[in-house]
Amino acid sequence: MIKIIFFTLLIVCPVFSFENTQLPELVKKVEPNSKSGKIASSVATIWERIRSDQNSLKKEVLLMAVEGYQKMLDNGLLEEGKPLTIIDYDLPSSEERLWIIDIQNQDLEYVSLVAHGRNSGGLHAKKFSNVPESYMSSLGFYLTGETYIGKHGQSLRLDGMEEGINDNARLRAIVIHAADYAESSFVKLHGRLGRSLGCPALPDENFKEIINLIKDKSCLFIHSSENNYSSQSAYIERLTAS
């Protein structure tokens, strides 16, 4: 059963002070993946099961996400059965553009609204940065980290896994948290969600359930075709979806 969730996005994303933590090793270069057939088969199965409910999720984005997920798994960064979270910033913030996929059962678990950084754009996110104080979102593959209680309640830390693309996520305090400006009611009033300082902020409803599902080293993939990310990523071989 698909659970549709509407999250509230905060206009400002807080800055936190973190203790020194040993972070996962970044992947600078990944050898070509010989499991293309397995990836394509998995994507085809997932696509057939969810596309009637979620037409907004593009198959090519799903393919990139599963490919990167498999590489993280092959490199020992993930455990078998961890969920895959996808955000597609090609879509406007007024639409649901976050999906959580149960890779083990090849099915969709959650769909949600999600905010982007204030300097990434208005209705659409068009600019992205890994630079502190840029107040922009960052693309690429992440590992979810530990939870903590902060200004916005329960929140989830993120570790960017791509050097020069998102590896400053923890330094920038880019976290997943709930926010009251990301509700569908905000969209009705303003035509878009509020914006964060770079955090992918989500709605309040069932928020703790989502955090607990994806915490502790699951895969998050944030996508956009607005820049040349895919040509720089060590996780994407640009397979062709069929």
Contacts in CASP RR format, 6 or more apart in sequence:
PFRMAT RR
TARGET T0000
AUTHOR 0000-0000-0000
METHOD contacts of the structure
MODEL  1
MIKIIFFTLLIVCPVFSFENTQLPELVKKVEPNSKSGKIASSVATIWERI
RSDQNSLKKEVLLMAVEGYQKMLDNGLLEEGKPLTIIDYDLPSSEERLWI
IDIQNQDLEYVSLVAHGRNSGGLHAKKFSNVPESYMSSLGFYLTGETYIG
KHGQSLRLDGMEEGINDNARLRAIVIHAADYAESSFVKLHGRLGRSLGCP
ALPDENFKEIINLIKDKSCLFIHSSENNYSSQSAYIERLTAS
2 53 0 8 1.000
2 108 0 8 1.000
2 109 0 8 1.000
2 110 0 8 1.000
2 111 0 8 1.000
3 109 0 8 1.000
3 110 0 8 1.000
3 111 0 8 1.000
3 206 0 8 1.000
4 96 0 8 1.000
4 110 0 8 1.000
4 111 0 8 1.000
4 112 0 8 1.000
5 110 0 8 1.000
5 111 0 8 1.000
5 112 0 8 1.000
5 113 0 8 1.000
5 202 0 8 1.000
5 203 0 8 1.000
5 205 0 8 1.000
5 206 0 8 1.000
5 207 0 8 1.000
5 210 0 8 1.000
6 112 0 8 1.000
6 113 0 8 1.000
6 182 0 8 1.000
6 183 0 8 1.000
6 184 0 8 1.000
6 203 0 8 1.000
6 205 0 8 1.000
7 112 0 8 1.000
7 113 0 8 1.000
7 114 0 8 1.000
7 178 0 8 1.000
7 179 0 8 1.000
7 182 0 8 1.000
7 183 0 8 1.000
7 201 0 8 1.000
7 202 0 8 1.000
7 203 0 8 1.000
7 204 0 8 1.000
7 205 0 8 1.000
7 207 0 8 1.000
8 178 0 8 1.000
8 179 0 8 1.000
8 180 0 8 1.000
8 181 0 8 1.000
8 182 0 8 1.000
8 183 0 8 1.000
8 186 0 8 1.000
8 201 0 8 1.000
8 202 0 8 1.000
8 203 0 8 1.000
8 204 0 8 1.000
9 93 0 8 1.000
9 113 0 8 1.000
9 114 0 8 1.000
9 115 0 8 1.000
9 179 0 8 1.000
9 180 0 8 1.000
9 181 0 8 1.000
9 182 0 8 1.000
9 183 0 8 1.000
9 186 0 8 1.000
9 193 0 8 1.000
9 194 0 8 1.000
9 195 0 8 1.000
9 196 0 8 1.000
9 201 0 8 1.000
9 202 0 8 1.000
9 203 0 8 1.000
10 115 0 8 1.000
10 152 0 8 1.000
10 177 0 8 1.000
10 178 0 8 1.000
10 179 0 8 1.000
10 180 0 8 1.000
10 181 0 8 1.000
10 182 0 8 1.000
10 194 0 8 1.000
10 196 0 8 1.000
10 199 0 8 1.000
10 201 0 8 1.000
11 118 0 8 1.000
11 179 0 8 1.000
11 181 0 8 1.000
11 194 0 8 1.000
11 195 0 8 1.000
11 196 0 8 1.000
12 196 0 8 1.000
12 197 0 8 1.000
13 117 0 8 1.000
13 135 0 8 1.000
13 173 0 8 1.000
13 174 0 8 1.000
13 175 0 8 1.000
13 177 0 8 1.000
13 196 0 8 1.000
13 197 0 8 1.000
13 198 0 8 1.000
13 199 0 8 1.000
13 201 0 8 1.000
14 150 0 8 1.000
14 151 0 8 1.000
14 152 0 8 1.000
14 173 0 8 1.000
14 197 0 8 1.000
15 173 0 8 1.000
15 197 0 8 1.000
16 150 0 8 1.000
16 173 0 8 1.000
16 175 0 8 1.000
18 157 0 8 1.000
18 170 0 8 1.000
18 173 0 8 1.000
21 170 0 8 1.000
23 159 0 8 1.000
23 170 0 8 1.000
24 77 0 8 1.000
24 143 0 8 1.000
24 159 0 8 1.000
24 161 0 8 1.000
24 217 0 8 1.000
26 160 0 8 1.000
26 161 0 8 1.000
26 162 0 8 1.000
26 163 0 8 1.000
26 167 0 8 1.000
27 71 0 8 1.000
27 72 0 8 1.000
27 75 0 8 1.000
27 161 0 8 1.000
27 162 0 8 1.000
27 234 0 8 1.000
27 235 0 8 1.000
28 163 0 8 1.000
28 234 0 8 1.000
29 234 0 8 1.000
30 71 0 8 1.000
30 75 0 8 1.000
30 234 0 8 1.000
30 235 0 8 1.000
32 237 0 8 1.000
33 39 0 8 1.000
33 67 0 8 1.000
33 70 0 8 1.000
33 71 0 8 1.000
33 74 0 8 1.000
33 237 0 8 1.000
35 70 0 8 1.000
35 74 0 8 1.000
36 237 0 8 1.000
36 239 0 8 1.000
38 70 0 8 1.000
39 63 0 8 1.000
39 66 0 8 1.000
39 67 0 8 1.000
39 70 0 8 1.000
39 239 0 8 1.000
40 63 0 8 1.000
40 239 0 8 1.000
40 241 0 8 1.000
40 242 0 8 1.000
42 66 0 8 1.000
42 103 0 8 1.000
42 106 0 8 1.000
43 59 0 8 1.000
43 62 0 8 1.000
43 63 0 8 1.000
43 66 0 8 1.000
43 241 0 8 1.000
45 106 0 8 1.000
46 62 0 8 1.000
46 66 0 8 1.000
46 101 0 8 1.000
46 106 0 8 1.000
46 107 0 8 1.000
46 108 0 8 1.000
47 59 0 8 1.000
47 62 0 8 1.000
49 106 0 8 1.000
49 107 0 8 1.000
49 108 0 8 1.000
50 57 0 8 1.000
50 99 0 8 1.000
50 101 0 8 1.000
50 107 0 8 1.000
50 108 0 8 1.000
51 57 0 8 1.000
51 59 0 8 1.000
53 108 0 8 1.000
54 99 0 8 1.000
54 108 0 8 1.000
54 111 0 8 1.000
56 88 0 8 1.000
56 91 0 8 1.000
56 95 0 8 1.000
56 96 0 8 1.000
56 97 0 8 1.000
57 86 0 8 1.000
57 88 0 8 1.000
57 99 0 8 1.000
58 88 0 8 1.000
58 90 0 8 1.000
59 241 0 8 1.000
60 241 0 8 1.000
61 86 0 8 1.000
61 88 0 8 1.000
61 90 0 8 1.000
61 223 0 8 1.000
62 86 0 8 1.000
62 241 0 8 1.000
63 239 0 8 1.000
63 241 0 8 1.000
64 221 0 8 1.000
64 223 0 8 1.000
64 230 0 8 1.000
64 236 0 8 1.000
64 238 0 8 1.000
65 84 0 8 1.000
65 86 0 8 1.000
65 219 0 8 1.000
65 221 0 8 1.000
65 223 0 8 1.000
66 84 0 8 1.000
66 103 0 8 1.000
67 235 0 8 1.000
67 236 0 8 1.000
67 237 0 8 1.000
67 239 0 8 1.000
68 141 0 8 1.000
68 219 0 8 1.000
68 221 0 8 1.000
68 235 0 8 1.000
68 236 0 8 1.000
69 78 0 8 1.000
69 84 0 8 1.000
69 103 0 8 1.000
69 219 0 8 1.000
69 221 0 8 1.000
71 235 0 8 1.000
72 78 0 8 1.000
72 141 0 8 1.000
72 143 0 8 1.000
72 161 0 8 1.000
72 219 0 8 1.000
72 235 0 8 1.000
73 80 0 8 1.000
77 143 0 8 1.000
77 161 0 8 1.000
77 217 0 8 1.000
78 143 0 8 1.000
78 217 0 8 1.000
78 218 0 8 1.000
78 219 0 8 1.000
79 217 0 8 1.000
80 104 0 8 1.000
81 103 0 8 1.000
81 104 0 8 1.000
82 103 0 8 1.000
82 217 0 8 1.000
82 218 0 8 1.000
82 219 0 8 1.000
83 100 0 8 1.000
83 101 0 8 1.000
83 102 0 8 1.000
83 103 0 8 1.000
83 109 0 8 1.000
83 213 0 8 1.000
83 214 0 8 1.000
83 218 0 8 1.000
83 219 0 8 1.000
84 100 0 8 1.000
84 101 0 8 1.000
84 103 0 8 1.000
84 218 0 8 1.000
84 219 0 8 1.000
84 221 0 8 1.000
85 98 0 8 1.000
85 99 0 8 1.000
85 100 0 8 1.000
85 101 0 8 1.000
85 144 0 8 1.000
85 214 0 8 1.000
85 218 0 8 1.000
85 219 0 8 1.000
85 220 0 8 1.000
85 221 0 8 1.000
86 98 0 8 1.000
86 99 0 8 1.000
86 100 0 8 1.000
86 101 0 8 1.000
86 220 0 8 1.000
86 221 0 8 1.000
86 223 0 8 1.000
87 97 0 8 1.000
87 98 0 8 1.000
87 114 0 8 1.000
87 200 0 8 1.000
87 220 0 8 1.000
87 221 0 8 1.000
87 222 0 8 1.000
87 223 0 8 1.000
88 97 0 8 1.000
88 223 0 8 1.000
88 224 0 8 1.000
89 97 0 8 1.000
89 116 0 8 1.000
89 120 0 8 1.000
89 124 0 8 1.000
89 125 0 8 1.000
89 128 0 8 1.000
89 137 0 8 1.000
89 139 0 8 1.000
89 222 0 8 1.000
89 223 0 8 1.000
89 224 0 8 1.000
89 226 0 8 1.000
90 97 0 8 1.000
90 124 0 8 1.000
90 223 0 8 1.000
90 224 0 8 1.000
90 225 0 8 1.000
90 226 0 8 1.000
91 97 0 8 1.000
92 123 0 8 1.000
92 124 0 8 1.000
92 192 0 8 1.000
93 113 0 8 1.000
93 114 0 8 1.000
93 115 0 8 1.000
93 116 0 8 1.000
93 122 0 8 1.000
93 123 0 8 1.000
93 124 0 8 1.000
93 125 0 8 1.000
93 187 0 8 1.000
93 192 0 8 1.000
93 193 0 8 1.000
93 194 0 8 1.000
93 195 0 8 1.000
94 123 0 8 1.000
94 187 0 8 1.000
94 191 0 8 1.000
94 192 0 8 1.000
94 193 0 8 1.000
95 113 0 8 1.000
96 111 0 8 1.000
96 112 0 8 1.000
96 113 0 8 1.000
97 113 0 8 1.000
97 114 0 8 1.000
98 110 0 8 1.000
98 111 0 8 1.000
98 112 0 8 1.000
98 113 0 8 1.000
98 114 0 8 1.000
98 200 0 8 1.000
98 202 0 8 1.000
99 108 0 8 1.000
99 110 0 8 1.000
99 111 0 8 1.000
99 112 0 8 1.000
100 108 0 8 1.000
100 109 0 8 1.000
100 110 0 8 1.000
100 111 0 8 1.000
100 210 0 8 1.000
100 213 0 8 1.000
100 214 0 8 1.000
101 107 0 8 1.000
101 108 0 8 1.000
101 109 0 8 1.000
102 108 0 8 1.000
102 109 0 8 1.000
109 213 0 8 1.000
110 206 0 8 1.000
110 210 0 8 1.000
110 213 0 8 1.000
112 202 0 8 1.000
112 203 0 8 1.000
112 210 0 8 1.000
113 182 0 8 1.000
113 183 0 8 1.000
113 184 0 8 1.000
113 187 0 8 1.000
113 193 0 8 1.000
113 202 0 8 1.000
113 203 0 8 1.000
114 182 0 8 1.000
114 193 0 8 1.000
114 200 0 8 1.000
114 201 0 8 1.000
114 202 0 8 1.000
115 179 0 8 1.000
115 181 0 8 1.000
115 182 0 8 1.000
115 193 0 8 1.000
115 194 0 8 1.000
115 195 0 8 1.000
115 196 0 8 1.000
115 199 0 8 1.000
115 200 0 8 1.000
115 201 0 8 1.000
115 202 0 8 1.000
116 125 0 8 1.000
116 137 0 8 1.000
116 195 0 8 1.000
116 196 0 8 1.000
116 198 0 8 1.000
116 200 0 8 1.000
117 125 0 8 1.000
117 135 0 8 1.000
117 136 0 8 1.000
117 137 0 8 1.000
117 195 0 8 1.000
117 196 0 8 1.000
117 197 0 8 1.000
117 198 0 8 1.000
117 199 0 8 1.000
118 135 0 8 1.000
118 195 0 8 1.000
118 196 0 8 1.000
118 197 0 8 1.000
118 198 0 8 1.000
119 127 0 8 1.000
119 129 0 8 1.000
119 134 0 8 1.000
119 135 0 8 1.000
119 136 0 8 1.000
120 126 0 8 1.000
120 127 0 8 1.000
120 128 0 8 1.000
120 136 0 8 1.000
120 137 0 8 1.000
120 195 0 8 1.000
120 198 0 8 1.000
121 127 0 8 1.000
121 195 0 8 1.000
122 192 0 8 1.000
122 195 0 8 1.000
123 191 0 8 1.000
123 192 0 8 1.000
125 137 0 8 1.000
125 224 0 8 1.000
125 226 0 8 1.000
126 224 0 8 1.000
126 226 0 8 1.000
127 136 0 8 1.000
127 226 0 8 1.000
128 136 0 8 1.000
128 137 0 8 1.000
128 138 0 8 1.000
128 139 0 8 1.000
128 224 0 8 1.000
128 226 0 8 1.000
128 227 0 8 1.000
128 229 0 8 1.000
129 136 0 8 1.000
129 137 0 8 1.000
129 138 0 8 1.000
130 138 0 8 1.000
130 164 0 8 1.000
130 165 0 8 1.000
130 166 0 8 1.000
130 167 0 8 1.000
130 168 0 8 1.000
130 172 0 8 1.000
131 168 0 8 1.000
132 168 0 8 1.000
132 171 0 8 1.000
132 172 0 8 1.000
135 197 0 8 1.000
135 198 0 8 1.000
136 198 0 8 1.000
137 198 0 8 1.000
137 200 0 8 1.000
137 222 0 8 1.000
138 160 0 8 1.000
138 165 0 8 1.000
138 166 0 8 1.000
138 168 0 8 1.000
138 169 0 8 1.000
138 172 0 8 1.000
138 174 0 8 1.000
138 198 0 8 1.000
138 222 0 8 1.000
139 165 0 8 1.000
139 166 0 8 1.000
139 222 0 8 1.000
139 223 0 8 1.000
139 224 0 8 1.000
139 227 0 8 1.000
139 229 0 8 1.000
140 160 0 8 1.000
140 161 0 8 1.000
140 162 0 8 1.000
140 165 0 8 1.000
140 166 0 8 1.000
140 221 0 8 1.000
140 222 0 8 1.000
140 223 0 8 1.000
140 229 0 8 1.000
140 233 0 8 1.000
140 235 0 8 1.000
141 160 0 8 1.000
141 161 0 8 1.000
141 162 0 8 1.000
141 166 0 8 1.000
141 219 0 8 1.000
141 220 0 8 1.000
141 221 0 8 1.000
141 233 0 8 1.000
141 235 0 8 1.000
142 158 0 8 1.000
142 159 0 8 1.000
142 160 0 8 1.000
142 161 0 8 1.000
142 166 0 8 1.000
142 169 0 8 1.000
142 219 0 8 1.000
142 220 0 8 1.000
142 221 0 8 1.000
142 222 0 8 1.000
143 158 0 8 1.000
143 159 0 8 1.000
143 160 0 8 1.000
143 161 0 8 1.000
143 217 0 8 1.000
143 218 0 8 1.000
143 219 0 8 1.000
143 220 0 8 1.000
144 156 0 8 1.000
144 157 0 8 1.000
144 158 0 8 1.000
144 159 0 8 1.000
144 176 0 8 1.000
144 214 0 8 1.000
144 215 0 8 1.000
144 216 0 8 1.000
144 217 0 8 1.000
144 218 0 8 1.000
144 219 0 8 1.000
144 220 0 8 1.000
145 156 0 8 1.000
145 157 0 8 1.000
145 158 0 8 1.000
145 159 0 8 1.000
145 215 0 8 1.000
145 216 0 8 1.000
145 217 0 8 1.000
146 156 0 8 1.000
146 157 0 8 1.000
146 215 0 8 1.000
146 216 0 8 1.000
147 154 0 8 1.000
147 155 0 8 1.000
147 156 0 8 1.000
147 157 0 8 1.000
147 211 0 8 1.000
147 212 0 8 1.000
147 215 0 8 1.000
148 154 0 8 1.000
148 155 0 8 1.000
148 157 0 8 1.000
149 155 0 8 1.000
150 177 0 8 1.000
152 177 0 8 1.000
152 178 0 8 1.000
152 179 0 8 1.000
153 177 0 8 1.000
153 178 0 8 1.000
154 177 0 8 1.000
154 178 0 8 1.000
154 207 0 8 1.000
154 208 0 8 1.000
154 211 0 8 1.000
155 175 0 8 1.000
155 176 0 8 1.000
155 177 0 8 1.000
155 211 0 8 1.000
156 175 0 8 1.000
156 176 0 8 1.000
156 177 0 8 1.000
156 211 0 8 1.000
156 214 0 8 1.000
156 215 0 8 1.000
157 170 0 8 1.000
157 175 0 8 1.000
158 169 0 8 1.000
158 170 0 8 1.000
158 174 0 8 1.000
158 175 0 8 1.000
158 176 0 8 1.000
158 220 0 8 1.000
159 169 0 8 1.000
159 170 0 8 1.000
160 166 0 8 1.000
160 167 0 8 1.000
160 168 0 8 1.000
160 169 0 8 1.000
160 170 0 8 1.000
161 167 0 8 1.000
161 235 0 8 1.000
162 232 0 8 1.000
162 233 0 8 1.000
162 234 0 8 1.000
162 235 0 8 1.000
165 229 0 8 1.000
165 232 0 8 1.000
165 233 0 8 1.000
166 174 0 8 1.000
166 222 0 8 1.000
172 198 0 8 1.000
173 199 0 8 1.000
174 198 0 8 1.000
174 199 0 8 1.000
174 200 0 8 1.000
175 199 0 8 1.000
176 199 0 8 1.000
176 200 0 8 1.000
176 201 0 8 1.000
176 202 0 8 1.000
176 211 0 8 1.000
176 214 0 8 1.000
177 199 0 8 1.000
177 201 0 8 1.000
177 202 0 8 1.000
178 201 0 8 1.000
178 202 0 8 1.000
178 203 0 8 1.000
178 204 0 8 1.000
178 207 0 8 1.000
179 194 0 8 1.000
179 196 0 8 1.000
179 201 0 8 1.000
179 202 0 8 1.000
180 186 0 8 1.000
180 204 0 8 1.000
181 193 0 8 1.000
181 194 0 8 1.000
181 195 0 8 1.000
181 201 0 8 1.000
182 193 0 8 1.000
182 194 0 8 1.000
182 201 0 8 1.000
182 202 0 8 1.000
182 203 0 8 1.000
183 203 0 8 1.000
183 204 0 8 1.000
184 203 0 8 1.000
186 193 0 8 1.000
186 194 0 8 1.000
187 193 0 8 1.000
200 222 0 8 1.000
202 210 0 8 1.000
214 220 0 8 1.000
223 229 0 8 1.000
230 236 0 8 1.000
230 238 0 8 1.000
END
